[in-house]
């Protein structure tokens, strides 16, 4: 139960702050409209950092089904707790997205472009190309998980520094690769809010682009699994 609650609340906070910054800089009549990609990438890093500090000791602060599956595949956690992790993550992501909509409802109502509204909730490619889009998500997640594993290999690291380094990883991936697909690098981050977009009564929202939705799910899982397999194959 502690794992479930930790992953649910942690992922909810991640999406509240992450999707929140996208709403903040893209929706009409937001006080920070136009702030741009630098604010978005830094805020997404902080969106991961804050709940990681809160729940790192209670659940490991996964907040990401791809990371959970990769850690189970290498034996760091048992497969029996994987459904608990992923259920909490998906519900938390959905609730975080709903809260973003409630807070920014006025701005959503005043924004005409359906693509901008969907972009608050979920990712999409700047240039649609199934193979390259899948590869982008896989590579971005590979960097994330491989670096997280590497942090764990650092001896005598000061308490809390690992969380700060994860912030740096998220920002680095976003600033370097984010323009390709929006760097979901996390199935829950994309799928939970996309479901919320489909269900919420958002004015003029358009469709939820379900034909693309499998890529930010499959790509991160592939990248995370390759990352742990390669990391564990290296004779450190």
N, C-alpha and C positions, 0 to 999 in steps of 0.2 A: 504493500500500500504506500509506503514512503517513496519508493521508486516511482510509482504511478503519479502520485501527487507532485513530486519534484519535477518530473518531466513534463507534466501537464502545465503547471504554473510557469516553469522556466521557459517552455516553448511559447506559451501565451505571451509572456513578457517580450521574448525575442521578436515575435511577429508584431506585437503592439508597437514596439520601438522601430522595427525595421520597415514594416509596411507604413507605419506612421510617418517616417521621414519622407517616403516616396509621396504620400498624400500631401505632406507639408510643402514640398517643393514643386509639385506638378499640378495640383488642382487650383482652379480659379478661386480668387478671393482668399487664398491662404496667405497669411502674413509673411511667409518665407518663399512664396512662389518664385521660381527662377533661380534659387540658390545653387542648383546644379549638382553634377555628379560627385564632386569632392565631398560635399556635405552628405550625400547619400552613402558613399562608401565608408566614410568615417563613422557615420551613425549606425550602419549595419555592423561594423566592428564592435561598437559600444553595445549594440543590441545583444550580441553574443556574450560580451564581457560581463555585463552586469548580472544576468542570471547565473552565469558560470561561477561567479564569486559566491552567490547565495547557495547554490545547490551542488557545488562541486563535491562536497564531502558526503552528500546524502544519496546521490544517484550517479555521480561521475559527470554530470552535466553534459549528456550526449546531445539532446534536443535535435537529433538527426538520425532517422532510420538507417541511412547508409553507414554511418559510423557504428551504430548499434549492431548491424548485421556483420560488419567487418570484424568487430571485436569478438562477436560470438564465433565467427568462422575461425579465428586464430586461437580461441579458447580462453580469452581474457574474461569473458562472462559466460554464463550458462545459457543454452538455448531456451531453457524453461522460462527465463525472465524476458526474452526478446518480445513476446506479445505484450507484456506489461509496458515495456519501454515505448514500443511503437504506438500502441493505443493512446497512451498519455500524450505522446508527441503530436499525433494527428488531431486529437480533440483540442489540445492546447493551441495548435496553429489555427484551427477553425475559430475558436473563441477569440483569439487575438485579432483575427481579421474582422470578426463581427464588431468588436469594440472599436476598431479603427473606423469602420463605417458609421457607427453611432456618433462618434466624436466629430467626424468630418462630414456628416450628412449634408449640412448646408453647402459646403464646398462641392460635394458630389453633385448636388442638385443644380449648381451654377456652372458646372463643367459639361460642355456639349460633346466633346470627343469621347467616343466609347472606348477607343484604344487606350487613352490616358487613364480612364477609370479601371480598366482591366489591369493595366500596368501597376496600379497600386497593390493589387492582390497577388499577381502571379507574373512569371517571367515569360519572355518571348524572344525569338531571334531577331537580330537586326537584318540579317540576310538569311532567309529560310533555306536550309540545306540539311536534310535529315542526318546524313552521315557526319558532317562537320559539326552540326549542333550537338549531336550525341557525343562526339569526341570532345567538344569544348567542355561540356558538363562533366565528362569523365576525367579529363585532365585537371580541371579546376578542383574537383573533389580529391583526386589523387594527391595534389599538392597539399591540400588541407589535411588529409589523414596521414600522409607520410610525414609531414612536419609535426603533427601532434604526437605521433609515435616517436619522432626524433627528440622532441622536448622531454619526453619521459625517459630518454636515455642519458640526459644530462645529469651528471652527479652533483650533489650538494647545491641544487638550485634553491634559491630563497623562496619561502612560502609566498604564494600569490603571483610570483613572476611568471609561472607557466600560463596563468590566465591572461596576463598582459601580452605574452607572446602569441597566444591564440588570437587576440585582438589584432595584432600585427599581421598574422596570416590572413585573416579575413579581409583586412584592408588591402593587403598586397594583391591577393587574388582578384578582388573587385577592381582595383585600379589598373591592373595589367590585362585581365581577361573579361572583365564585366561587360564591355561593350559588345561582346559576341552574342550572348544569350541572356544577359541579366544575371549571370552566375548564381543560379539557385543553389547548387552544390549541396542540396538537402531536399529529399523528397517531401518531407512534411512542410517545409517552408513554402513549397509551391502548391502541393496538392490540397492541403487544408484550406488555405485562402482561396484557391480556385473553386472549391466546393462552396465556400461562403459566397463568392461572387455569383455563382449559379443560383443560389437559394435566396439571397437577399433582394429586397424590392428596390434596387438601385435604379434611379430614373435614367432612362436612355442608355442602359448598360451594354447592349449588344450581347453577342454570344461569349462563351467562356473559353473558346479556342481549345476544345477537348482533343482535337486531332494532334495537337502538339504536346498535350499534357503528359504523355508517357515518357518523353525525352528527359525532363527534369526529375523523373523517378528512376528510370533505368540507368541513365548516364552516371549519376552519383553513386549508385550501388556498384556499378562496374568499376568506377575509379577507386572507390574505397576498398573493394576486395583486392584489386591489383596492388594497391598501396601496402596493405598489410602482408600480402604474399611476398612482395619484393623486399619489404623491410625485414621480414623474418628470415629471408634467404641470405641476407648479408651477414657475414661472420664478424659481428661487432667486437 
